[in-house]
């Protein structure tokens, strides 16, 4: 039977939009992009909490083929990133392919017809090929704390912020001091009557070179795109040096990680003169075990008289507030959860049930047998299926470089299947297993294999103790592999 569409893409964030752009460039027109939200942008459509912004330099936060000369700051605010997503959807004529307000609930491979049956809130859709382009930062994660559902006040998650609620004059508590907490906490301080910040694990923080990009510079980027591309190349290279040399090749150059840690400690000393507070804010794990961030406002927030850093573990939440392990209850009006996302766990990766050959559900298989892929995208159990941002994909390169590499891989495969007139394309077991073994071997030389990482509470790790969120290779290597991997690593058939 003929499917409803040749290609179905799940997710209209930057990953899904990139796949759509690549498909159009390859001459594929029969594709649809589904998203549960009413507009494009993915994580940047959902995350609108006060202070939200990119936490890497803006120059790298765009497609290589579509530089954005309009960023107003060196670290672009979230509203500008959302506007950039809308711009790309318009410029690359993706609107006719979008089907918004449509959530994917399940995908099942029909082995007789060589197509996917995708159950959605709008009914079943069939497609020859499926690309799951739902980003890893998609499903908000609430903390597993007794009594949290009994809290009588307002509960806000940073990933689903309610702008109709005003915290002015309220007693507010924030649980979580990761990347989103680091941005929202300074925004709440001063507006709330009092702010309690509950920290389980400190975060490594770089000084943030954040400034408004002058209008003449933006004009230069607009009339001379190669200048902006050069800036993008330089900032991406700096990130690569820290990530690849310091984290991936930690066993060879541990001094680089120590130098980065010294920089972060010096930043903390300059901003927090109180020794006891400084000690509480200093990580006890190596740089790279957990996602670091940039800020000039986070540390000074804790010097305010109306802000308390609470490091005593939380025992439970009551209708009136939070009780810590020492028995003290702090009453609050609003509880803010800056607790991140479900990532390496059942139901989150893949983000919906994917039932492949012989009835194997991919998420359950990974949960039992450890995460494993070929080039971070495909598995033998799921023909005609690619998972963007899957296990072993994230490098130190720009997030957009990672996205573009994944889209290039998936679309190369689809184009090859079309060329061969094949209705089924499946990665072979040998190349798949070889790639997974190589990733696990390389991981042994990274900072993530160091004992100190056990104290980091990092989402890089799964329940098996693996760190499949990270790909222990350079971004340049991944870029090259996406364009040169052997297409005969896949089998083809009618």
Secondary structure, DSSP 4 states (H G I P E B T S, - for coil): ---SEEEEEE--SHHHHHHHHHHHHTT---EEEE-SSSSS-THHHH---TT-B-SS-GGGSS-TTS--TT--BSS-BHHHHHHHHHHHHHHTT-GGGEE-S--EEEEEEETTTTEEEEEETTEEEEEEEEEE---SS-EE-----TTGGG--SEEEEGGG--TT---TT-EEEEE--SHHHHHHHHHHTTTSSEEEEE-SS---EE-----BPPHHHHHHHHH-HHHHHHHHHHHHHHHHIIIIIIIITTTT-HHHHHHHHHHHHHHHHHH---HHHHHHTS-SS-TTSS--EE-SSHHHHTTSTTEEEE-SPEEEE-SSEEEETTS-EEE-SEEEE---EE-SSTTTSSSSEEE-GGG-BHHHHHHHH----BTTTB-TTSTTEEETT-SS-B-SS-HHHHHHHHHHHHHHHHHHHHHTT-SEEEE-HHHHHHHHHHHHHHHTTSGGGSGGGGGS--TT--TTS--TTB-SS-HHHHHHHHHHS-GGGEEEE-
